[in-house]
Amino acid sequence: MSIDSLDLMKKLIRESILRIQQYEPGMPAEVLKGELSLKEEFSHLASNENPLGPSPLAIDAIKRSLEDGNLYPDNCCLQLRERIAQNLRIPAENLGVGNGTTELIFLIGVAFLNPGETFVMSESSFIMAKIVAQMMDCNLIEVPLKDYRHDLDSISKMVSNNTKLVYLDNPMNPIGTMVTQQEVSRFMGKIDDDIVVVFDEAYFEYANKDNFKERKLSRYTQVYSGAKECDRPENIFQNVRFGRLSGRILCSSRRFY
Ligand SMILES: Cc1ncc(COP(=O)(O)O)c(C=O)c1O
């Protein structure tokens, strides 16, 4: 693109997009290998790459689904949501499916955030949440961590009449700390019904199960049961990474769509 057309693009693009902090993804493995003169194969664990490769069952199911490649896909993921709902024993209409948690965060942002509304999150939380707040032209408040954990008391103090959304990744990535169910329940008691609270639990499977049990978080990591726990199902969204689960469903159903 010539400089002139770049300038033109900058004029045309939504201003809030030009202001977003750029996300720097890891370099592709092939480029890194060349730069560092590495001979060994490696995986980007920081990008959740799996060194074992995809499951042969998943590869087989994907190949079979290509047979239906001439058909328009079910973009509401009806059957998939029903299978997940059965598995979690919750109504299918309570579930939304996206291409990863990032897409769900974007969809929630687009659905709820108006320019100038306040978006509250912790410093060092998942950068995509911050990007969504910037993209939607929100007033972003980043609350410092306390002992490397979400400081829920300070976050609740930052919530004002102008706040639309609070985003909490639990466990946090990359820090890896969690807030307990008791702390969350206390926090939710201070939050008005017209504020959307998003719990991003993309990493709950990496948390120590004993810790979850001990902290009574085990039920909290299921979509909606956590909301019930807080008696506020209507203003809570939980993003749980369903990769493994949907992988299993994909493998067990002959026709995915
Ligand atoms: C807290 C958190 N949520 C979500 C994601 C991204 O999830 P996905 O790969 O499903 O889009 C990340 C980053 O990997 C993350 O750190």
PDBQT file of the ligand as one rigid body, heavy atoms in Angstrom, charges set to zero:
ROOT
HETATM    1  C1  LIG A 301      -7.608 -15.090  30.273  1.00  0.00    +0.000 C 
HETATM    2  C2  LIG A 301      -7.618 -15.494  28.829  1.00  0.00    +0.000 A 
HETATM    3  N1  LIG A 301      -8.789 -15.693  28.207  1.00  0.00    +0.000 NA
HETATM    4  C3  LIG A 301      -8.831 -16.069  26.914  1.00  0.00    +0.000 A 
HETATM    5  C4  LIG A 301      -7.681 -16.261  26.170  1.00  0.00    +0.000 A 
HETATM    6  C5  LIG A 301      -7.786 -16.648  24.721  1.00  0.00    +0.000 C 
HETATM    7  O1  LIG A 301      -8.660 -17.689  24.560  1.00  0.00    +0.000 OA
HETATM    8  P1  LIG A 301      -8.950 -18.281  23.080  1.00  0.00    +0.000 P 
HETATM    9  O2  LIG A 301      -7.662 -18.844  22.573  1.00  0.00    +0.000 OA
HETATM   10  O3  LIG A 301      -9.974 -19.344  23.362  1.00  0.00    +0.000 OA
HETATM   11  O4  LIG A 301      -9.464 -17.176  22.248  1.00  0.00    +0.000 OA
HETATM   12  C6  LIG A 301      -6.443 -16.040  26.782  1.00  0.00    +0.000 A 
HETATM   13  C7  LIG A 301      -5.176 -16.197  26.048  1.00  0.00    +0.000 C 
HETATM   14  O5  LIG A 301      -4.769 -17.157  25.606  1.00  0.00    +0.000 OA
HETATM   15  C8  LIG A 301      -6.420 -15.641  28.119  1.00  0.00    +0.000 A 
HETATM   16  O6  LIG A 301      -5.257 -15.413  28.721  1.00  0.00    +0.000 OA
ENDROOT
TORSDOF 0
